[in-house]
Amino acid sequence: MIEKYDQLIQQSDLISRDLSWLHFNYRVLDQSMREGRSLPDKLKFVAITASNADEFFMIRVGSLYNYLDYGKDRIDYSGLRAVPFKRKLLHDYKEFAKVQHEHFTQSLVPEFSSHGFQVLAFDKLQKRERERASNYFHKIVFPMLTPMVYDSYHTFPILMNNILIFGVVTKTQEKKEKKKMSFIQIPQNLPRFYEMERKDKVIFVPIEEIVREHINVIFKNVEIISATLFRVTRNGDFTLEESEDAEANFIEEMKKKLKTRKTGRVVRLEVEANYDKWLLKQLKAKYEIEDDNLIEVPKGALMDYTGLWQIVKHEDLQDISKDSPKPVPPISMAEYEDQDMFKILKDRDILLHHPYNSIDPLLDLLDQAAEDPNVLSIKLTIYRLAKNSRVVNALLNAAENGKHVSVLFEVKARFDEENNMKEAQRLQKAGCFVIYGVGMLKTHTKLLLIVRREGEKVRRFVHMSSGNYNEDTSRLYTDIGLLSSDEGYANDVQEFFNVITGHSIPDKYENLITAPSEMRTRLIELIGREEANAREGKSSGIVIKINSLQDSDTIMALYAASRAGVPIHLIVRGICCLRPGREGLSENITVRSIVGEYLEHSRIFYFHNEGKPLVYSGSADMMVRSFERRLESLFLIKDPLLEQQAVNILAYNLRDNVNAYEMNEDGSFTAVTPGERPPFNIHKEFYKVKRESVMAAKLIN
């Protein structure tokens, strides 16, 4: 049956968003298989694939079940209807899980001992170590555990999402029920591993193995038949964002019916090998799931690899982890330049390319604005914040110094809602004007506006970015931010804030393309202009770097441009629903993905425009949600030096032969290797960029 589904999928001109995500997670896992990486790095990438999968099941598979559970059908980009698509998707995920577990058990575990640590089950511990682990159980773990029985007198307990659970089957003396099942949830606030030192080694004992060894302490004077470790993943919050093809009234209907993340329907059940068949039968019936939803974790593997972060961050292993290079000054700023940001920005624009350039110039600007008596107001959008955020501290300081501070907090930033609400309330109490999102739209745009009195006039300073105002992610994500005092930018950003915070209807922006009003239309127009130029024999070309490509209208526009002869190079980190290299459709389109040391988060759109390029950057990907359900913005890069910097970033991305994967027509990816050429790794090369190479960069001849 799967072979039949594969044949149907290959006939479609579009690639399934969800199957494309699975290919992306394979690329992340491939990073863990790379020679030359330190062992902590390899474990880190396995942990990332696990957290990716948790979110994928909660959101994307959960969204699919919103159709299945309420009798609604849909046709995926693959051409498959909901039921066959579910079978195909879960089948392919199981294949991925097998590769993931095999890599961990056969490639990574054998390396542990030679790197100074081991992950050991209880029975592999030495006598004194077993005593210590038992003591830990009795003093710390045992008081936190709450066994929950399910029988004719007790309702089935609500088992928490994404935590380790033991299903314990016991014998009874009753004639009616010969077996009983109970559940023990391992608290999330306990470390994943109990740590001990053995001479020159660190021993990590999985918490579940300590609990398993002491099950009889929890169930005294009861005959235990089995104890099976499992983990359930539930449908996450249903959001407008995740059902791209759902009707609005249907979404509202589902939102009323669906429960919280805590009680949402189970979409995945991970269970250890040699599980109790009777227990599993009860769980499948209770959760209304099939064998498709079962992911078996083999002996020697771990359930929930996100716990590996405890090992990755262990202080004894830091000496075998590689330190990231120190950031370098932006091309348009000298290393020892006077750091008066207002003075610098009156002189020129600055493009920050993170993490190669530090976020400090932006944070310095905010700090200086908070203290400067001439600054009148600060307006800012916030999507995700760092812990102990300097951004929030600067805004609090500004408010205390009597400045007008307006902050648009996106409280619907997935899994960051609680932190955003807490920080927003702090700002509100300090006197900031706080707006909690705009209706059904998610505010994803990244904009800052500072108004400063200078004599009889005011001057405005702006920052527009592809990334969040987050110091932590600025060291891990590649992003672009533009700092400027240009009046054209300032007018547009101020107008956009008026639209966001009020009910202004904007005039045409000079330098911004915004969503949800016009972004899809404008991008299709820009693609269409390149198509027209190609048909007229003029020079043409498109190079786009984004996180995800899923919107069918823009994909069709790119196909049309390809058929007209426009050379199109796409750099798409994650999901890509466009099928490159198909005869008669997309021969002139190449797609590559960069996955490596840093998470590629920047968005750059290059349109050749007969040799007078139009280059945009900003917060938006080419997705339905970006165009229709989010407040987004793309900004035109006007300054010739900064425009060349963006061109050079694209050129380097197309040159990379270390972190790059080329997309094949069938949706799979092939790793790019240097071969006989010198290795070119952008995650190293961007630290060495000079003005001369930037000015020489070209994309279309």
C-alpha positions as CSV (number, residue, x, y, z in Angstrom):
1,M,0.0,0.0,0.0
2,I,2.8,2.4,0.9
3,E,4.4,1.8,-2.6
4,K,1.1,2.8,-4.2
5,Y,1.0,6.0,-2.1
6,D,4.6,6.8,-3.2
7,Q,3.6,6.5,-6.8
8,L,0.7,8.9,-6.3
9,I,2.9,11.4,-4.4
10,Q,5.4,11.5,-7.3
11,Q,2.7,12.6,-9.7
12,S,2.0,15.8,-7.8
13,D,3.7,19.0,-8.7
14,L,3.8,19.9,-5.1
15,I,5.5,18.2,-2.2
16,S,3.8,17.6,1.1
17,R,4.7,20.0,3.8
18,D,4.8,17.3,6.5
19,L,6.8,14.8,4.4
20,S,9.2,17.7,3.6
21,W,9.6,18.3,7.3
22,L,10.6,14.7,7.8
23,H,13.3,15.1,5.2
24,F,14.5,18.2,7.2
25,N,14.7,16.2,10.4
26,Y,16.8,13.6,8.5
27,R,19.2,16.5,7.6
28,V,19.4,17.5,11.2
29,L,20.2,13.9,12.2
30,D,22.8,13.7,9.5
31,Q,24.7,16.5,11.3
32,S,25.1,14.0,14.2
33,M,26.6,11.5,11.8
34,R,29.3,13.9,10.6
35,E,32.9,13.0,11.1
36,G,34.9,15.8,12.9
37,R,32.1,16.8,15.2
38,S,32.7,16.5,18.9
39,L,30.6,13.9,20.8
40,P,28.6,16.5,22.7
41,D,27.8,18.1,19.3
42,K,26.6,14.8,17.9
43,L,24.4,14.3,21.0
44,K,23.1,17.9,20.6
45,F,21.8,17.2,17.1
46,V,20.1,14.0,18.2
47,A,18.4,16.0,21.0
48,I,17.3,18.6,18.4
49,T,15.7,15.9,16.2
50,A,13.7,14.7,19.3
51,S,12.4,18.1,20.2
52,N,11.6,18.8,16.5
53,A,9.6,15.5,16.5
54,D,7.7,16.4,19.7
55,E,6.6,19.7,18.3
56,F,5.8,18.1,14.9
57,F,3.5,15.5,16.5
58,M,1.8,18.0,18.8
59,I,1.1,20.6,16.1
60,R,1.2,19.1,12.6
61,V,0.0,15.5,13.4
62,G,-2.4,17.0,15.9
63,S,-3.8,19.2,13.2
64,L,-4.3,16.2,10.9
65,Y,-6.3,14.5,13.7
66,N,-8.5,17.5,13.9
67,Y,-9.8,16.5,10.5
68,L,-9.8,12.7,11.2
69,D,-11.6,13.0,14.6
70,Y,-14.3,15.2,13.4
71,G,-15.0,13.4,10.1
72,K,-13.5,16.2,7.9
73,D,-11.4,15.2,4.9
74,R,-8.6,17.1,3.2
75,I,-6.3,16.6,0.3
76,D,-2.6,17.1,1.1
77,Y,-0.2,18.7,-1.4
78,S,0.9,15.1,-2.0
79,G,-2.5,14.4,-3.5
80,L,-3.4,12.0,-0.7
81,R,-6.6,12.3,1.3
82,A,-6.5,12.4,5.1
83,V,-6.5,8.7,6.0
84,P,-4.0,7.4,3.5
85,F,-1.8,10.5,4.1
86,K,-1.8,9.7,7.9
87,R,-0.7,6.1,7.1
88,K,2.1,7.3,4.8
89,L,3.3,10.0,7.2
90,L,3.4,7.8,10.3
91,H,5.0,4.9,8.4
92,D,7.8,7.3,7.2
93,Y,8.2,8.7,10.7
94,K,8.7,5.1,12.1
95,E,11.4,4.6,9.5
96,F,13.1,7.8,10.7
97,A,12.8,6.7,14.4
98,K,14.5,3.4,13.5
99,V,17.5,5.3,11.9
100,Q,17.6,7.6,14.9
101,H,17.7,4.8,17.5
102,E,20.2,2.8,15.4
103,H,22.5,5.7,15.2
104,F,22.4,6.3,18.9
105,T,22.9,2.7,20.0
106,Q,25.4,1.6,17.4
107,S,27.4,4.8,16.6
108,L,27.2,7.1,19.7
109,V,27.0,4.8,22.7
110,P,30.3,3.0,21.8
111,E,32.0,6.4,22.0
112,F,30.9,7.3,25.5
113,S,33.5,5.5,27.5
114,S,36.5,6.9,25.6
115,H,35.1,10.4,26.2
116,G,34.9,10.0,29.9
117,F,31.3,9.1,30.6
118,Q,28.8,6.3,30.4
119,V,25.1,5.9,30.5
120,L,24.4,2.8,32.6
121,A,21.3,0.9,33.8
122,F,21.0,0.1,37.5
123,D,22.3,-3.5,37.2
124,K,25.5,-2.3,35.5
125,L,26.4,-0.1,38.6
126,Q,29.0,-1.1,41.1
127,K,27.8,-2.0,44.6
128,R,28.5,1.4,46.2
129,E,27.0,3.1,43.2
130,R,23.8,1.1,43.5
131,E,23.6,2.1,47.2
132,R,23.9,5.8,46.2
133,A,21.3,5.5,43.5
134,S,18.9,3.7,45.9
135,N,19.5,6.4,48.5
136,Y,18.7,9.0,45.9
137,F,15.5,7.1,45.1
138,H,14.3,6.9,48.7
139,K,15.2,10.4,49.7
140,I,14.3,12.4,46.6
141,V,12.4,10.4,44.0
142,F,10.0,8.2,46.0
143,P,8.3,11.1,47.9
144,M,7.5,12.7,44.6
145,L,5.9,9.7,42.9
146,T,2.1,9.1,42.9
147,P,0.9,5.7,41.7
148,M,-2.5,6.0,39.9
149,V,-4.6,2.8,39.6
150,Y,-7.2,2.2,36.9
151,D,-9.9,-0.3,37.6
152,S,-13.7,-0.6,38.0
153,Y,-13.5,1.8,41.0
154,H,-11.1,4.4,39.5
155,T,-11.4,6.4,36.3
156,F,-8.6,6.4,33.8
157,P,-6.1,9.0,34.9
158,I,-5.0,12.0,32.8
159,L,-1.4,11.1,31.8
160,M,0.7,14.1,31.1
161,N,2.1,15.1,27.7
162,N,5.7,14.1,26.7
163,I,6.8,12.7,30.1
164,L,8.1,9.3,31.0
165,I,5.4,7.0,32.5
166,F,5.5,3.5,33.8
167,G,2.5,1.3,33.2
168,V,2.5,-1.3,35.9
169,V,0.4,-4.5,35.6
170,T,-0.3,-6.3,38.9
171,K,-2.2,-9.4,39.9
172,T,-5.4,-9.1,41.9
173,Q,-7.3,-11.6,44.1
174,E,-10.7,-10.6,42.5
175,K,-12.5,-13.0,40.2
176,K,-13.8,-10.2,38.0
177,E,-10.4,-8.6,37.3
178,K,-7.4,-10.8,37.4
179,K,-5.1,-7.9,36.3
180,K,-5.0,-4.3,37.3
181,M,-3.0,-1.5,35.7
182,S,-1.5,1.5,37.5
183,F,0.6,4.4,36.3
184,I,3.6,6.2,37.7
185,Q,4.5,9.5,36.1
186,I,8.2,10.5,36.5
187,P,8.2,14.2,37.5
188,Q,9.6,16.6,34.9
189,N,11.4,18.6,37.5
190,L,13.8,15.7,38.3
191,P,17.0,15.5,36.3
192,R,16.8,13.1,33.4
193,F,20.0,11.3,34.7
194,Y,21.3,10.7,38.2
195,E,25.0,11.6,38.0
196,M,27.9,9.9,39.8
197,E,31.7,10.0,39.4
198,R,33.7,6.7,39.0
199,K,37.4,7.5,39.0
200,D,37.9,9.5,35.8
201,K,34.4,8.9,34.4
202,V,31.0,10.5,34.9
203,I,28.2,7.9,35.2
204,F,24.7,8.9,34.1
205,V,21.9,6.7,35.3
206,P,18.6,7.2,33.6
207,I,15.9,8.2,36.1
208,E,13.5,5.6,34.7
209,E,16.0,2.8,35.5
210,I,16.2,3.9,39.1
211,V,12.4,3.9,39.4
212,R,12.2,0.5,37.6
213,E,14.6,-1.0,40.1
214,H,12.4,0.2,43.0
215,I,8.9,-0.5,41.6
216,N,8.3,-3.0,44.4
217,V,8.8,-0.2,47.0
218,I,5.9,1.7,45.4
219,F,3.6,-1.4,45.1
220,K,4.2,-3.2,48.4
221,N,2.8,-6.7,49.0
222,V,1.5,-6.8,45.5
223,E,2.5,-9.3,42.8
224,I,3.9,-7.2,39.9
225,I,3.5,-8.8,36.5
226,S,5.2,-6.1,34.4
227,A,6.4,-2.5,34.3
228,T,6.4,-0.9,30.9
229,L,7.9,2.5,30.1
230,F,6.0,4.6,27.7
231,R,5.4,8.2,26.7
232,V,2.3,9.9,25.1
233,T,2.4,12.9,22.8
234,R,-0.9,14.8,22.7
235,N,-2.4,17.2,20.2
236,G,-1.2,20.7,21.0
237,D,-3.3,23.8,21.1
238,F,-5.3,24.1,18.0
239,T,-4.3,27.3,16.3
240,L,-5.4,29.2,13.2
241,E,-1.7,29.0,12.1
242,E,-1.5,25.3,11.7
243,S,-4.4,24.4,9.5
244,E,-3.5,26.3,6.4
245,D,-6.4,24.9,4.3
246,A,-9.1,25.0,7.0
247,E,-12.2,27.1,6.7
248,A,-12.4,29.9,9.4
249,N,-15.7,28.7,10.8
250,F,-14.4,25.1,11.0
251,I,-11.4,26.4,13.0
252,E,-13.6,28.2,15.4
253,E,-15.7,25.1,15.8
254,M,-12.6,23.0,16.6
255,K,-11.2,25.5,19.0
256,K,-14.3,25.2,21.1
257,K,-14.2,21.4,21.1
258,L,-10.5,20.8,21.6
259,K,-9.1,20.6,25.0
260,T,-5.8,22.0,26.3
261,R,-2.3,20.5,25.6
262,K,-2.7,18.7,28.9
263,T,-5.8,16.7,27.9
264,G,-5.6,16.8,24.1
265,R,-6.0,13.5,22.1
266,V,-3.0,11.2,22.0
267,V,-1.3,11.2,18.6
268,R,1.9,9.2,19.4
269,L,2.6,6.5,21.9
270,E,6.3,5.7,22.4
271,V,6.8,2.4,24.2
272,E,9.8,0.3,25.1
273,A,10.6,-3.0,23.5
274,N,9.2,-6.1,25.3
275,Y,6.2,-4.2,26.4
276,D,3.3,-5.8,28.2
277,K,0.8,-6.7,25.4
278,W,-2.2,-6.6,27.7
279,L,-1.3,-3.1,28.9
280,L,-0.7,-1.8,25.4
281,K,-4.0,-3.2,24.2
282,Q,-5.8,-1.2,27.0
283,L,-3.9,2.0,26.1
284,K,-4.6,1.7,22.4
285,A,-8.3,1.2,23.1
286,K,-8.4,4.1,25.6
287,Y,-6.6,6.5,23.3
288,E,-8.3,5.3,20.1
289,I,-5.0,4.9,18.3
290,E,-3.7,2.2,16.0
291,D,-0.4,0.5,15.5
292,D,0.6,3.3,13.1
293,N,0.8,5.6,16.2
294,L,3.1,3.2,18.1
295,I,6.8,4.0,18.1
296,E,8.8,1.1,19.7
297,V,12.1,2.1,21.5
298,P,14.6,-0.7,21.2
299,K,16.7,-2.0,24.1
300,G,19.8,0.2,24.6
301,A,18.1,3.3,23.1
302,L,16.6,6.1,25.2
303,M,13.1,7.3,25.3
304,D,13.0,11.1,24.9
305,Y,16.4,12.1,23.5
306,T,15.8,15.7,24.6
307,G,17.2,14.5,28.0
308,L,20.6,14.4,26.3
309,W,21.0,18.1,26.9
310,Q,22.0,17.3,30.5
311,I,25.0,15.4,29.1
312,V,25.8,17.9,26.4
313,K,25.9,20.8,29.0
314,H,27.8,18.8,31.7
315,E,30.8,20.8,32.8
316,D,33.2,17.9,32.6
317,L,32.5,17.5,28.9
318,Q,32.9,21.2,27.9
319,D,36.6,20.7,27.2
320,I,35.7,18.5,24.2
321,S,33.1,21.0,22.9
322,K,34.2,23.6,20.4
323,D,34.0,27.2,21.4
324,S,32.3,29.5,18.9
325,P,34.5,32.2,17.4
326,K,34.2,35.7,18.8
327,P,31.9,38.0,16.8
328,V,33.5,40.5,14.4
329,P,32.5,44.1,13.8
330,P,29.9,44.8,11.1
331,I,31.4,45.8,7.7
332,S,30.2,49.4,8.2
333,M,31.5,49.8,11.7
334,A,35.1,49.9,12.8
335,E,36.2,47.7,15.7
336,Y,37.2,50.5,18.1
337,E,34.7,53.1,16.9
338,D,33.0,55.4,19.4
339,Q,29.9,53.5,20.4
340,D,27.5,56.5,20.4
341,M,24.9,54.7,18.3
342,F,22.9,57.8,17.6
343,K,26.0,59.6,16.2
344,I,26.9,56.5,14.1
345,L,23.4,56.1,12.6
346,K,23.2,59.7,11.7
347,D,26.2,59.1,9.5
348,R,25.3,55.7,7.9
349,D,23.2,52.6,8.0
350,I,24.5,49.4,9.6
351,L,23.6,45.8,8.6
352,L,24.1,43.3,11.5
353,H,24.6,39.7,10.4
354,H,24.2,37.5,13.5
355,P,25.9,35.6,15.0
356,Y,29.0,36.7,13.1
357,N,28.2,40.3,14.3
358,S,27.2,40.8,17.9
359,I,23.7,42.0,18.8
360,D,25.5,44.5,21.1
361,P,25.1,47.6,18.8
362,L,21.3,47.1,18.9
363,L,21.3,46.6,22.7
364,D,23.6,49.6,23.1
365,L,21.2,51.7,21.1
366,L,18.3,50.6,23.4
367,D,20.4,51.3,26.5
368,Q,21.4,54.7,25.3
369,A,17.8,55.5,24.3
370,A,16.7,54.6,27.8
371,E,19.2,57.0,29.4
372,D,19.2,59.8,26.8
373,P,17.1,62.8,28.0
374,N,16.4,63.7,24.4
375,V,14.7,60.4,23.5
376,L,10.9,60.8,23.6
377,S,9.6,57.4,22.8
378,I,10.4,53.8,22.0
379,K,8.2,51.4,20.1
380,L,9.0,47.7,19.7
381,T,7.5,44.4,18.7
382,I,8.4,41.3,20.8
383,Y,8.0,37.7,19.7
384,R,10.5,35.7,21.8
385,L,12.7,37.0,24.6
386,A,16.0,35.8,26.1
387,K,16.0,34.9,29.8
388,N,17.1,37.9,31.8
389,S,16.5,40.0,28.7
390,R,18.6,43.2,28.3
391,V,15.9,44.4,26.0
392,V,13.3,44.2,28.7
393,N,15.7,45.9,31.2
394,A,16.3,48.7,28.8
395,L,12.5,49.3,28.2
396,L,11.9,49.2,32.0
397,N,14.7,51.8,32.5
398,A,13.2,53.9,29.7
399,A,9.8,53.9,31.3
400,E,11.2,54.8,34.7
401,N,13.0,57.7,33.0
402,G,9.7,59.1,31.8
403,K,9.8,58.0,28.1
404,H,6.8,56.8,26.3
405,V,7.3,53.1,25.7
406,S,5.0,51.0,23.5
407,V,5.5,47.3,23.2
408,L,3.5,44.9,21.1
409,F,3.9,41.5,22.8
410,E,2.9,38.4,20.8
411,V,1.3,36.2,23.4
412,K,0.7,33.5,20.9
413,A,4.4,32.7,20.3
414,R,4.2,28.9,20.5
415,F,5.5,27.5,23.8
416,D,6.7,30.9,24.9
417,E,3.3,32.2,25.9
418,E,3.9,32.1,29.7
419,N,7.2,33.9,29.6
420,N,5.9,36.6,27.3
421,M,2.8,37.2,29.5
422,K,5.1,37.5,32.6
423,E,7.5,40.0,30.9
424,A,4.6,41.9,29.4
425,Q,3.0,42.4,32.9
426,R,6.3,43.6,34.3
427,L,6.5,46.3,31.6
428,Q,2.9,47.2,32.1
429,K,3.4,47.7,35.8
430,A,6.4,50.0,35.0
431,G,4.1,52.2,32.9
432,C,4.7,50.9,29.4
433,F,1.9,50.8,26.9
434,V,1.5,47.1,26.2
435,I,-0.6,45.5,23.4
436,Y,-1.2,41.8,23.6
437,G,-1.3,40.9,19.9
438,V,-3.7,42.0,17.3
439,G,-6.9,39.9,17.0
440,M,-6.5,36.6,15.2
441,L,-3.2,37.7,13.6
442,K,0.1,36.6,15.0
443,T,2.5,39.5,15.2
444,H,5.7,38.1,13.7
445,T,7.3,41.3,12.3
446,K,10.4,42.6,14.1
447,L,10.5,46.4,14.2
448,L,11.9,49.1,16.5
449,L,11.3,52.8,16.3
450,I,13.1,55.4,18.6
451,V,12.0,59.1,18.4
452,R,14.7,61.6,19.6
453,R,14.5,65.4,19.9
454,E,17.4,67.2,18.2
455,G,17.0,70.9,18.6
456,E,13.8,72.1,17.0
457,K,13.2,68.8,15.2
458,V,13.0,65.1,15.9
459,R,15.0,62.4,14.3
460,R,13.8,58.8,14.2
461,F,16.0,55.7,14.4
462,V,14.8,52.3,13.3
463,H,15.8,48.7,13.5
464,M,14.2,46.1,11.1
465,S,15.1,42.5,11.4
466,S,14.5,38.9,10.4
467,G,15.2,37.7,14.0
468,N,13.8,38.2,17.4
469,Y,14.9,40.7,20.0
470,N,16.7,37.9,21.8
471,E,20.3,37.9,22.9
472,D,20.4,34.1,23.4
473,T,19.2,33.2,19.9
474,S,21.4,35.9,18.3
475,R,24.4,33.7,19.2
476,L,22.8,30.6,17.6
477,Y,20.6,31.8,14.8
478,T,21.8,33.5,11.6
479,D,19.7,36.7,11.2
480,I,19.9,40.1,9.5
481,G,19.1,43.4,11.2
482,L,19.2,46.8,9.7
483,L,19.9,49.9,11.8
484,S,19.1,53.3,10.2
485,S,18.0,56.9,10.7
486,D,16.7,57.1,7.1
487,E,13.5,59.1,6.9
488,G,11.9,56.8,4.3
489,Y,12.4,53.8,6.6
490,A,11.2,55.8,9.6
491,N,8.0,56.9,7.9
492,D,7.1,53.4,6.9
493,V,7.9,51.9,10.3
494,Q,5.9,54.6,12.1
495,E,3.0,54.0,9.7
496,F,3.1,50.3,10.3
497,F,3.0,50.8,14.1
498,N,0.0,53.0,13.6
499,V,-1.7,50.2,11.7
500,I,-0.8,47.6,14.3
501,T,-1.7,49.6,17.4
502,G,-4.7,51.6,16.0
503,H,-7.0,51.0,13.0
504,S,-5.1,53.1,10.5
505,I,-5.3,52.0,6.8
506,P,-1.8,52.6,5.4
507,D,-0.9,54.5,2.3
508,K,1.5,52.6,0.0
509,Y,4.8,52.0,1.9
510,E,8.0,53.3,0.3
511,N,10.3,50.6,1.5
512,L,8.2,47.9,3.3
513,I,6.2,45.0,1.9
514,T,3.7,44.0,4.6
515,A,1.4,41.1,5.4
516,P,-1.4,40.3,5.6
517,S,-2.3,43.2,3.2
518,E,0.0,42.9,0.2
519,M,3.0,40.6,0.6
520,R,1.9,37.6,-1.5
521,T,0.7,39.9,-4.3
522,R,3.9,42.0,-4.3
523,L,6.2,39.0,-4.3
524,I,4.3,37.4,-7.1
525,E,4.6,40.7,-9.0
526,L,8.3,40.8,-8.5
527,I,8.6,37.2,-9.7
528,G,6.4,38.0,-12.6
529,R,8.6,40.9,-13.6
530,E,11.6,38.6,-13.8
531,E,9.5,36.2,-15.9
532,A,8.5,39.1,-18.3
533,N,12.2,40.1,-18.6
534,A,13.2,36.6,-19.5
535,R,10.5,36.3,-22.2
536,E,11.8,39.6,-23.7
537,G,15.3,38.3,-23.7
538,K,16.5,40.6,-20.9
539,S,18.7,39.5,-18.1
540,S,16.8,38.0,-15.2
541,G,17.3,36.0,-12.0
542,I,15.8,35.2,-8.6
543,V,17.7,34.1,-5.4
544,I,15.7,33.6,-2.3
545,K,16.8,32.5,1.2
546,I,14.0,31.6,3.6
547,N,13.1,29.1,6.4
548,S,10.1,27.5,4.6
549,L,8.4,27.6,1.2
550,Q,4.8,26.3,1.2
551,D,2.5,28.9,-0.4
552,S,1.1,27.3,-3.6
553,D,0.4,30.7,-5.3
554,T,4.0,31.8,-5.1
555,I,5.3,28.3,-6.0
556,M,3.1,28.5,-9.2
557,A,4.6,31.9,-9.9
558,L,8.1,30.5,-9.6
559,Y,7.2,27.6,-11.9
560,A,6.0,30.0,-14.5
561,A,9.2,32.1,-14.2
562,S,11.2,28.9,-14.6
563,R,9.4,27.9,-17.7
564,A,10.2,31.4,-19.1
565,G,13.9,30.7,-18.5
566,V,14.5,32.6,-15.3
567,P,17.4,31.1,-13.3
568,I,16.0,30.6,-9.8
569,H,18.1,29.6,-6.8
570,L,16.3,28.9,-3.6
571,I,18.0,28.4,-0.2
572,V,15.3,26.8,2.0
573,R,16.4,25.6,5.5
574,G,13.3,23.5,6.4
575,I,10.0,22.8,4.6
576,C,10.0,23.1,0.8
577,C,6.8,22.2,-1.1
578,L,8.2,23.2,-4.5
579,R,9.5,20.4,-6.6
580,P,12.8,21.4,-8.4
581,G,14.2,20.1,-11.7
582,R,11.0,18.7,-13.1
583,E,10.9,18.6,-16.9
584,G,8.6,21.2,-18.3
585,L,7.9,22.7,-14.9
586,S,11.0,23.7,-12.9
587,E,14.2,22.8,-14.8
588,N,15.6,26.2,-14.0
589,I,15.0,26.0,-10.3
590,T,17.5,24.7,-7.8
591,V,16.8,24.2,-4.1
592,R,19.4,23.8,-1.4
593,S,19.2,23.6,2.4
594,I,21.9,24.8,4.8
595,V,21.9,22.8,8.1
596,G,24.9,23.1,10.4
597,E,26.4,24.8,13.4
598,Y,23.9,27.6,13.4
599,L,20.2,27.6,12.7
600,E,19.6,29.5,9.4
601,H,16.9,32.0,10.2
602,S,17.6,35.0,7.9
603,R,15.3,35.8,5.0
604,I,16.7,37.5,1.9
605,F,14.8,38.0,-1.4
606,Y,16.9,39.0,-4.5
607,F,15.3,40.0,-7.8
608,H,17.8,40.8,-10.6
609,N,15.6,43.6,-12.1
610,E,17.8,44.0,-15.3
611,G,20.9,44.5,-13.3
612,K,19.4,47.0,-10.8
613,P,18.7,44.5,-8.1
614,L,15.9,44.8,-5.6
615,V,16.9,43.1,-2.3
616,Y,14.6,42.6,0.6
617,S,15.0,41.1,4.0
618,G,12.6,40.7,7.0
619,S,10.6,38.4,9.1
620,A,8.5,36.5,6.6
621,D,8.7,33.1,5.0
622,M,6.7,32.1,1.8
623,M,3.9,30.4,3.7
624,V,0.2,30.8,3.8
625,R,0.4,31.7,7.5
626,S,3.0,34.4,6.8
627,F,0.9,36.0,4.0
628,E,-2.6,35.6,5.6
629,R,-2.4,35.1,9.3
630,R,0.5,37.1,10.5
631,L,1.7,40.7,10.7
632,E,4.9,40.5,8.8
633,S,7.2,42.9,7.0
634,L,10.0,42.8,4.5
635,F,12.3,45.8,4.1
636,L,14.1,47.0,1.0
637,I,17.9,47.2,1.5
638,K,18.7,50.6,-0.2
639,D,22.3,51.4,0.8
640,P,24.7,50.1,-1.9
641,L,27.1,48.6,0.7
642,L,24.4,46.9,2.7
643,E,22.8,45.6,-0.4
644,Q,26.1,44.1,-1.4
645,Q,26.4,42.5,2.0
646,A,23.0,40.8,1.4
647,V,24.1,39.7,-2.0
648,N,27.3,38.3,-0.6
649,I,25.4,36.4,2.1
650,L,23.4,34.7,-0.7
651,A,26.5,34.1,-2.8
652,Y,28.2,32.4,0.2
653,N,25.2,30.3,0.8
654,L,25.3,29.0,-2.8
655,R,29.0,28.3,-2.5
656,D,28.9,26.3,0.8
657,N,30.0,22.7,0.3
658,V,30.1,21.6,3.9
659,N,26.6,22.4,5.4
660,A,24.6,22.2,2.1
661,Y,22.1,19.7,0.9
662,E,20.7,19.8,-2.7
663,M,17.1,18.9,-3.2
664,N,16.1,16.3,-5.7
665,E,13.0,16.2,-7.8
666,D,11.4,13.5,-5.6
667,G,11.8,15.7,-2.5
668,S,14.8,13.9,-1.0
669,F,18.1,15.7,-0.4
670,T,21.7,14.8,-1.2
671,A,24.5,16.2,0.9
672,V,27.0,18.4,-0.9
673,T,30.6,17.5,-0.4
674,P,33.8,19.5,-1.3
675,G,35.1,16.7,-3.5
676,E,38.4,18.0,-4.9
677,R,37.5,21.6,-4.1
678,P,38.6,23.3,-0.9
679,P,35.9,23.1,1.9
680,F,33.8,26.2,2.1
681,N,31.9,26.4,5.3
682,I,29.8,29.6,5.7
683,H,29.6,29.1,9.4
684,K,33.3,29.8,9.5
685,E,33.8,32.0,6.4
686,F,31.4,34.7,7.5
687,Y,33.8,35.5,10.4
688,K,36.5,36.4,7.8
689,V,34.4,38.6,5.4
690,K,36.2,41.7,4.1
691,R,34.7,44.8,2.4
692,E,36.5,43.9,-0.8
693,S,34.9,40.5,-1.2
694,V,31.5,42.0,-0.3
695,M,31.8,44.6,-3.1
696,A,32.9,42.0,-5.6
697,A,30.0,39.6,-4.9
698,K,27.7,38.8,-7.8
699,L,24.7,36.4,-8.2
700,I,23.6,36.8,-11.8
701,N,26.1,37.4,-14.6
